[in-house]
């Protein structure tokens, strides 16, 4: 795999945490940063996918009103909880 060097200035406490983790895991600083960056990018891509899916649901009016959800949640402690709103 081709690679590219990326330089970033990070706060000293963050750099120290990276160094500590690298020492604990017996890995290089670069490996720790690469893992963290890959995980963050994956998380952000998933957040975007879920946001777009939610917006599509709203456009299709495939939503549940807040009051119905609150009533359902409040009923969960009762002897006869309401069915899940649909």
Secondary structure, 3 states (H helix, E strand, C coil): CCCCCCCCCCCHHHHHHHHHHHHHHCCCHHHHHHHHHHHHHHHHHHHHHHHHHHHHHHHCCCCCCHHHHHHHHHHCCCCCCCCCCC
